[in-house]
Amino acid sequence: MSPTPPLRLATRRSRLATTQAGWVADLLRATGLPVELVTIVTEGDVTTAPLTQIGGTGVFATAIRHALRDGRADLAVHSLKDLPSAPEPGLVIAAVPQREDPRDALVARDGLTVASLPAGARVGTGSPRRAAQLLARRPDLDVVAIRGNVPTRLALVTDGTLDAVVLAHAGLARLGLLAAVTEVIDPADMLPAPGQGALAIECAADRAELIAAVQPVLDHHADACVRAERALLATLEAGCTAPVGALGQIVQGPAGINLRLAAFVGTADGRSQLRRSLAGSPLEPEALGADLARRLLDEGAGRFTTD
């Protein structure tokens, strides 16, 4: 009897992406599934242009999705915050594993925090969402657009080019670089990107056997939270580079378990913003996300969001 061929798990080739995919592969192997990684070069990996110039939404996902469609891979791993919120014809998110800490983190010289950075300090980020919330809190900062992998961004601080950078806590944790963090930013000051810290396992919608096979690694709480966050983003019709933040959390309410969703929408210069929250059933996360988005739109959020 011939051995079962390994499932081919597609991922970007960056160190962070392969680390994340390796973690997912280990989760699947622990359930008895043989898995091998297939690395894919995406548009986002071969250009240094700002995401706002190259389209943002989908630049890290399109090539990986092609690999699923043309049979080079059986499954794919994505950072959920990089996935377009619109459904992809023929593909499905089969499972969302346990989520890493979704918050943003500051890495600054001399142990500085957002509050203690001096006026005029140069702070790097490639995210309009982070820039908007930084400037809403500290309009005296000089926010600088940057690209590059995590070590490249950290080097901008250590070599003195910048005073600080803002990165996802999850990426730093997965790479074992948390010692560089000088402040984990409270979501009350900076809401993360929808889906930040979560990973998506994607496959063809007609591969029922694969969808069933990955269910043991599904985290129901993480899945509900990111569904709500992505539904909010989709209803706002904002791309993943738009200045939108969202965070779902499972909380104990007076009548039982609730899903609480907080959202931020603002202008990139930080001068205008809306922050609202809403709680609902974790069994209906998409309805909650869409409801909060419509309330934001009723208050004028549409003027803030751009693709």
Sine and cosine of phi, psi and omega as CSV:
sin_phi,cos_phi,sin_psi,cos_psi,sin_omega,cos_omega
0.00,0.00,0.82,-0.58,-0.05,-1.00
-0.97,0.25,0.54,-0.84,0.01,-1.00
-0.92,0.39,0.44,-0.90,0.04,-1.00
-0.93,0.37,0.80,-0.60,0.02,-1.00
-0.90,0.43,0.56,-0.83,-0.02,-1.00
-0.93,0.36,0.51,-0.86,0.13,-0.99
-0.96,0.30,0.72,-0.69,-0.02,-1.00
-1.00,-0.04,0.90,-0.43,-0.09,-1.00
-0.96,-0.28,0.93,-0.36,-0.08,-1.00
-1.00,0.10,0.59,-0.80,0.00,-1.00
-0.45,-0.89,0.37,-0.93,0.23,-0.97
-0.89,0.46,0.32,-0.95,-0.10,-1.00
-1.00,-0.07,-0.02,1.00,0.00,-1.00
-0.90,0.43,0.33,-0.94,-0.01,-1.00
-0.86,0.50,-0.69,0.73,0.00,-1.00
-0.90,0.43,-0.70,0.71,-0.03,-1.00
-0.89,0.45,-0.69,0.72,-0.01,-1.00
-0.94,0.34,-0.51,0.86,0.09,-1.00
-0.90,0.43,-0.71,0.70,0.03,-1.00
-0.89,0.46,-0.71,0.71,-0.02,-1.00
-0.91,0.41,-0.60,0.80,0.05,-1.00
-0.89,0.45,-0.61,0.80,0.05,-1.00
-0.90,0.44,-0.69,0.72,0.04,-1.00
-0.90,0.43,-0.67,0.74,0.02,-1.00
-0.86,0.52,-0.66,0.75,0.03,-1.00
-0.91,0.42,-0.62,0.78,0.08,-1.00
-0.87,0.50,-0.69,0.72,-0.02,-1.00
-0.94,0.35,-0.63,0.77,0.04,-1.00
-0.89,0.46,-0.57,0.82,0.01,-1.00
-0.91,0.41,-0.34,0.94,0.06,-1.00
-1.00,-0.01,-0.01,1.00,0.03,-1.00
0.98,-0.21,0.08,1.00,-0.02,-1.00
-1.00,-0.02,0.76,-0.65,0.14,-0.99
-0.97,0.23,0.72,-0.70,-0.09,-1.00
-0.66,-0.75,0.64,-0.77,0.17,-0.98
-0.76,-0.65,0.51,-0.86,-0.01,-1.00
-1.00,0.03,0.61,-0.79,0.12,-0.99
-0.84,-0.55,0.90,-0.44,-0.05,-1.00
-1.00,-0.01,0.67,-0.75,-0.07,-1.00
-0.81,-0.58,0.68,-0.74,0.10,-1.00
-1.00,0.01,0.82,-0.58,-0.01,-1.00
-0.95,-0.31,0.24,-0.97,0.03,-1.00
-0.85,0.53,-0.62,0.78,-0.01,-1.00
-0.91,0.41,-0.31,0.95,0.00,-1.00
-1.00,0.05,-0.31,0.95,-0.14,-0.99
-0.92,-0.38,0.09,1.00,0.05,-1.00
-0.82,-0.58,0.54,-0.84,0.06,-1.00
-0.97,-0.23,0.07,1.00,0.00,-1.00
-0.93,0.37,0.52,-0.86,0.06,-1.00
-0.85,0.52,0.56,-0.83,-0.01,-1.00
-0.86,0.52,-0.53,0.85,0.00,-1.00
-0.92,0.40,-0.37,0.93,0.02,-1.00
-1.00,0.02,-0.52,0.85,-0.07,-1.00
-0.99,-0.14,0.14,0.99,0.12,-0.99
0.94,-0.33,-0.37,0.93,0.09,-1.00
0.93,0.37,-0.99,0.17,-0.10,-1.00
-0.88,0.48,0.86,-0.51,0.14,-0.99
1.00,0.00,-0.11,0.99,-0.09,-1.00
-0.92,0.40,-0.39,0.92,0.04,-1.00
-0.99,-0.11,-0.14,0.99,-0.14,-0.99
-0.94,-0.33,-0.48,0.88,-0.18,-0.98
-0.86,0.51,-0.75,0.66,-0.04,-1.00
-0.91,0.42,-0.60,0.80,0.03,-1.00
-0.92,0.40,-0.64,0.77,0.04,-1.00
-0.92,0.40,-0.56,0.83,0.10,-0.99
-0.87,0.49,-0.63,0.77,0.01,-1.00
-0.89,0.45,-0.59,0.81,0.08,-1.00
-0.92,0.40,-0.66,0.75,-0.08,-1.00
-0.96,0.30,-0.58,0.82,-0.07,-1.00
-1.00,-0.07,0.13,0.99,0.13,-0.99
1.00,0.06,0.15,0.99,0.05,-1.00
-0.98,0.19,-0.24,0.97,-0.01,-1.00
-0.57,-0.82,0.45,-0.89,0.06,-1.00
-0.99,-0.12,-0.61,0.79,-0.02,-1.00
-0.74,-0.67,0.32,-0.95,0.08,-1.00
-0.69,-0.73,0.50,-0.87,0.11,-0.99
-0.91,-0.42,0.78,-0.63,0.06,-1.00
-0.81,-0.59,0.50,-0.87,0.33,-0.94
-0.95,0.31,0.83,-0.55,-0.13,-0.99
-0.88,0.48,-0.51,0.86,-0.02,-1.00
-0.93,0.38,-0.30,0.96,0.02,-1.00
-1.00,-0.03,-0.13,0.99,-0.04,-1.00
-1.00,0.06,0.74,-0.67,0.13,-0.99
-0.82,0.57,0.57,-0.82,-0.05,-1.00
-0.98,0.21,-0.33,0.94,0.02,-1.00
-0.96,0.29,0.62,-0.79,0.06,-1.00
-0.84,0.54,0.59,-0.81,0.03,-1.00
-0.98,-0.19,0.89,-0.45,-0.03,-1.00
-0.80,0.60,0.77,-0.63,0.06,-1.00
1.00,0.08,-0.14,0.99,0.00,-1.00
-0.84,-0.54,0.36,-0.93,-0.01,-1.00
-0.56,-0.83,0.59,-0.81,0.17,-0.99
-0.98,0.22,0.95,-0.32,-0.11,-0.99
-0.99,0.15,-0.49,0.87,-0.01,-1.00
-0.29,-0.96,0.53,-0.85,0.15,-0.99
-0.88,-0.47,0.94,-0.35,0.02,-1.00
-0.95,0.31,-0.03,-1.00,0.03,-1.00
-0.80,0.60,0.69,-0.72,-0.10,-1.00
-1.00,0.03,0.63,-0.78,0.16,-0.99
-0.97,0.23,0.16,-0.99,0.06,-1.00
-0.80,0.60,0.87,-0.49,-0.09,-1.00
-0.99,0.14,-0.08,1.00,-0.13,-0.99
-0.95,0.31,0.29,-0.96,0.13,-0.99
-1.00,0.03,0.37,-0.93,-0.02,-1.00
-0.72,-0.69,0.61,-0.79,0.09,-1.00
-0.99,-0.14,0.72,-0.70,0.16,-0.99
-0.87,-0.49,0.94,-0.35,-0.12,-0.99
-0.77,-0.64,0.38,-0.93,0.08,-1.00
-0.92,0.40,0.50,-0.87,0.16,-0.99
0.86,0.52,0.42,0.91,0.05,-1.00
0.95,0.32,0.34,0.94,-0.07,-1.00
-0.94,0.33,0.41,-0.91,0.09,-1.00
-0.92,-0.39,0.09,-1.00,0.05,-1.00
-0.85,0.53,-0.67,0.75,-0.03,-1.00
-0.93,0.36,-0.54,0.84,-0.11,-0.99
-0.99,-0.11,-0.04,1.00,0.09,-1.00
-0.87,0.50,0.67,-0.74,0.01,-1.00
-0.95,0.32,0.40,-0.92,0.07,-1.00
-0.83,0.56,0.69,-0.72,-0.01,-1.00
0.99,0.11,0.00,1.00,0.02,-1.00
-0.86,0.51,0.63,-0.78,-0.01,-1.00
-1.00,-0.03,0.88,-0.48,-0.07,-1.00
-0.86,-0.51,0.82,-0.57,-0.07,-1.00
-1.00,-0.10,0.65,-0.76,0.13,-0.99
-0.30,-0.95,0.52,-0.85,0.10,-1.00
-0.99,-0.15,0.15,0.99,-0.14,-0.99
-0.94,-0.35,0.88,-0.48,0.13,-0.99
-0.85,0.52,-0.52,0.85,0.03,-1.00
-0.89,0.45,-0.74,0.67,0.02,-1.00
-0.91,0.41,-0.67,0.74,0.00,-1.00
-0.87,0.50,-0.71,0.71,-0.03,-1.00
-0.87,0.49,-0.69,0.72,-0.06,-1.00
-0.97,0.23,-0.54,0.84,0.10,-0.99
-0.88,0.47,-0.74,0.67,-0.06,-1.00
-0.95,0.30,-0.45,0.89,0.09,-1.00
-0.91,0.42,-0.57,0.82,-0.01,-1.00
-1.00,0.03,-0.62,0.79,-0.06,-1.00
-0.73,-0.68,0.98,0.21,-0.02,-1.00
-0.91,0.42,-0.18,0.98,0.00,-1.00
-1.00,0.07,-0.03,1.00,0.01,-1.00
-0.99,0.12,0.40,-0.92,0.10,-0.99
-0.97,-0.25,0.98,-0.19,-0.05,-1.00
-1.00,0.02,0.82,-0.57,-0.13,-0.99
-0.92,-0.38,0.77,-0.64,0.04,-1.00
-0.96,0.28,0.77,-0.64,0.00,-1.00
-0.71,-0.71,0.37,-0.93,0.15,-0.99
-0.74,-0.68,0.16,-0.99,0.06,-1.00
0.84,-0.55,0.24,-0.97,0.00,-1.00
-0.96,0.27,0.08,-1.00,-0.11,-0.99
-0.86,0.50,-0.76,0.65,0.01,-1.00
-0.86,0.51,-0.60,0.80,0.02,-1.00
-0.89,0.45,-0.66,0.75,0.00,-1.00
-0.93,0.36,-0.66,0.75,0.03,-1.00
-0.89,0.46,-0.58,0.82,-0.02,-1.00
-0.90,0.43,-0.42,0.91,0.03,-1.00
-0.91,0.41,-0.41,0.91,0.07,-1.00
-1.00,0.08,-0.74,0.68,-0.07,-1.00
-0.91,0.41,-0.49,0.87,0.01,-1.00
-1.00,-0.01,0.03,1.00,0.09,-1.00
1.00,0.06,0.05,1.00,0.02,-1.00
-0.90,0.43,-0.65,0.76,0.00,-1.00
-0.80,-0.59,0.37,-0.93,0.09,-1.00
-0.99,0.13,-0.45,0.89,-0.05,-1.00
-0.27,-0.96,0.33,-0.94,0.18,-0.98
-0.71,-0.70,0.42,-0.91,0.09,-1.00
-0.91,-0.40,0.79,-0.62,-0.04,-1.00
-0.72,-0.70,0.24,-0.97,0.11,-0.99
-0.95,0.31,0.78,-0.63,0.06,-1.00
-0.83,0.56,-0.61,0.79,-0.07,-1.00
-0.88,0.48,-0.70,0.72,0.00,-1.00
-0.90,0.44,-0.66,0.75,0.04,-1.00
-0.90,0.44,-0.63,0.78,0.02,-1.00
-0.90,0.43,-0.70,0.71,-0.05,-1.00
-0.92,0.39,-0.46,0.89,0.01,-1.00
-1.00,-0.06,0.02,1.00,0.01,-1.00
0.95,0.32,0.55,0.84,-0.09,-1.00
-0.90,-0.43,0.38,0.92,-0.05,-1.00
-0.91,0.40,-0.34,0.94,0.02,-1.00
-0.89,0.45,-0.36,0.93,0.00,-1.00
-0.98,0.18,-0.27,0.96,-0.10,-0.99
-0.95,0.30,0.77,-0.64,0.06,-1.00
-0.97,-0.23,-0.28,0.96,0.10,-1.00
-0.35,-0.94,0.76,-0.64,0.20,-0.98
-1.00,-0.01,0.88,-0.47,-0.19,-0.98
-0.99,0.15,0.80,-0.60,0.00,-1.00
-0.88,0.48,0.72,-0.69,0.06,-1.00
-0.85,0.53,-0.36,0.93,0.08,-1.00
-0.90,0.43,-0.42,0.91,0.03,-1.00
-0.98,-0.18,-0.49,0.87,-0.02,-1.00
-0.50,-0.86,0.98,-0.21,0.06,-1.00
-0.96,0.27,0.66,-0.75,-0.03,-1.00
-0.96,0.28,0.14,-0.99,0.10,-0.99
-0.92,0.38,0.55,-0.84,0.10,-0.99
-0.81,0.59,0.80,-0.60,0.00,-1.00
1.00,0.08,-0.04,1.00,-0.06,-1.00
-0.87,0.49,0.68,-0.73,-0.01,-1.00
1.00,0.07,-0.17,0.98,-0.02,-1.00
-0.96,-0.28,0.47,-0.88,0.05,-1.00
-0.90,-0.43,0.50,-0.87,0.04,-1.00
-0.88,-0.47,0.73,-0.68,0.16,-0.99
-0.98,-0.18,0.89,-0.45,-0.10,-1.00
-0.92,-0.40,0.52,-0.85,0.09,-1.00
-0.43,-0.90,0.07,-1.00,0.04,-1.00
-0.90,0.43,0.65,-0.76,-0.06,-1.00
-0.90,0.43,-0.40,0.92,-0.03,-1.00
-1.00,-0.04,0.10,0.99,0.03,-1.00
-1.00,-0.08,0.94,0.34,-0.07,-1.00
-0.85,0.53,-0.57,0.82,-0.03,-1.00
-0.93,0.37,-0.56,0.83,0.04,-1.00
-0.95,0.30,-0.67,0.74,0.03,-1.00
-0.85,0.53,-0.69,0.72,0.02,-1.00
-0.92,0.40,-0.60,0.80,-0.09,-1.00
-0.92,0.39,-0.51,0.86,-0.06,-1.00
-1.00,-0.05,-0.05,1.00,-0.04,-1.00
-0.87,0.49,-0.51,0.86,0.03,-1.00
-0.86,0.51,-0.35,0.94,-0.01,-1.00
-0.99,-0.13,0.03,1.00,0.02,-1.00
-0.94,0.35,0.75,-0.66,0.12,-0.99
-0.96,-0.26,0.93,-0.36,-0.14,-0.99
-0.91,0.42,-0.59,0.80,0.02,-1.00
-0.92,0.40,-0.74,0.67,0.02,-1.00
-0.88,0.48,-0.66,0.75,-0.02,-1.00
-0.88,0.47,-0.71,0.70,0.00,-1.00
-0.89,0.45,-0.69,0.73,-0.03,-1.00
-0.89,0.46,-0.73,0.69,-0.05,-1.00
-0.96,0.29,-0.47,0.88,0.09,-1.00
-0.89,0.45,-0.67,0.74,0.02,-1.00
-0.91,0.42,-0.70,0.71,-0.02,-1.00
-0.88,0.47,-0.68,0.73,-0.03,-1.00
-0.95,0.30,-0.54,0.84,0.07,-1.00
-0.91,0.41,-0.62,0.78,0.08,-1.00
-0.87,0.49,-0.73,0.68,-0.01,-1.00
-0.88,0.47,-0.68,0.73,-0.02,-1.00
-0.91,0.42,-0.65,0.76,-0.03,-1.00
-0.94,0.34,-0.56,0.83,0.10,-1.00
-0.95,0.33,-0.27,0.96,-0.05,-1.00
0.84,0.55,0.67,0.75,0.00,-1.00
-0.96,-0.29,0.66,-0.75,0.08,-1.00
-0.96,0.29,0.16,-0.99,-0.06,-1.00
-0.96,0.29,-0.12,0.99,0.09,-1.00
-0.99,-0.14,0.00,1.00,0.00,-1.00
-0.95,0.30,0.42,-0.91,0.00,-1.00
-0.97,0.24,0.94,0.35,0.00,-1.00
-0.81,-0.58,0.75,-0.66,0.11,-0.99
-0.85,-0.53,0.51,-0.86,0.02,-1.00
-0.39,-0.92,0.59,-0.81,0.04,-1.00
-0.56,-0.83,0.87,-0.49,0.12,-0.99
-1.00,-0.10,0.62,-0.78,0.03,-1.00
-0.64,-0.77,0.69,-0.73,0.09,-1.00
-0.99,0.10,0.85,-0.53,-0.08,-1.00
-0.73,-0.68,0.39,-0.92,0.07,-1.00
-1.00,0.05,0.90,-0.45,0.03,-1.00
-0.97,-0.23,0.07,-1.00,-0.01,-1.00
-0.85,0.53,-0.53,0.85,-0.05,-1.00
-0.96,-0.26,0.20,0.98,0.00,-1.00
0.79,-0.62,-0.36,-0.93,-0.05,-1.00
-0.97,0.25,0.76,-0.65,0.05,-1.00
-0.85,-0.53,0.37,-0.93,0.19,-0.98
-0.96,-0.28,0.89,-0.45,0.03,-1.00
-0.97,-0.23,0.80,-0.60,-0.03,-1.00
-0.88,-0.47,0.84,-0.54,0.08,-1.00
-0.94,-0.34,0.58,-0.82,-0.05,-1.00
-0.64,-0.77,0.49,-0.87,0.09,-1.00
-0.77,-0.63,0.70,-0.71,0.16,-0.99
-0.69,-0.72,0.74,-0.67,-0.04,-1.00
-0.41,-0.91,-0.02,-1.00,0.11,-0.99
-1.00,-0.04,0.47,-0.88,-0.09,-1.00
-0.88,0.47,-0.42,0.91,0.00,-1.00
-1.00,0.08,-0.01,1.00,0.05,-1.00
0.98,0.20,0.04,1.00,-0.11,-0.99
-0.99,0.17,-0.41,0.91,0.01,-1.00
-0.75,-0.67,0.65,-0.76,-0.01,-1.00
-0.37,-0.93,0.39,-0.92,0.16,-0.99
-0.77,-0.64,0.70,-0.71,0.10,-0.99
-0.77,-0.64,0.85,-0.53,-0.02,-1.00
-0.62,-0.78,0.34,-0.94,0.06,-1.00
-0.62,-0.78,0.32,-0.95,-0.04,-1.00
-0.40,-0.92,0.56,-0.83,0.03,-1.00
-0.88,-0.47,0.51,-0.86,0.01,-1.00
-0.29,-0.96,-0.26,-0.97,-0.04,-1.00
-0.98,0.19,0.72,-0.69,0.09,-1.00
-0.93,0.37,-0.20,0.98,0.04,-1.00
-0.99,0.12,-0.19,0.98,0.01,-1.00
-0.76,-0.65,0.85,0.52,-0.11,-0.99
-0.91,0.41,-0.61,0.79,-0.01,-1.00
-0.90,0.44,-0.63,0.78,0.02,-1.00
-0.90,0.44,-0.63,0.77,0.02,-1.00
-0.91,0.42,-0.72,0.69,-0.01,-1.00
-0.88,0.47,-0.67,0.74,0.01,-1.00
-0.92,0.39,-0.61,0.79,0.00,-1.00
-0.89,0.45,-0.73,0.68,0.00,-1.00
-0.90,0.43,-0.63,0.78,0.02,-1.00
-0.89,0.46,-0.68,0.73,0.01,-1.00
-0.90,0.44,-0.59,0.81,0.05,-1.00
-0.91,0.42,-0.64,0.77,0.05,-1.00
-0.91,0.42,-0.66,0.75,0.02,-1.00
-0.90,0.44,-0.61,0.80,0.05,-1.00
-0.89,0.46,-0.44,0.90,0.02,-1.00
-1.00,-0.06,0.11,0.99,0.09,-1.00
0.98,-0.19,0.27,0.96,-0.04,-1.00
-0.90,0.43,-0.38,0.93,-0.03,-1.00
-0.86,0.51,-0.44,0.90,-0.02,-1.00
-0.97,0.25,-0.21,0.98,-0.02,-1.00
-1.00,-0.03,-0.49,0.87,-0.22,-0.98
-1.00,-0.05,0.71,-0.70,0.05,-1.00
-0.65,-0.76,0.52,-0.86,0.07,-1.00
-0.98,0.21,0.00,0.00,0.00,0.00
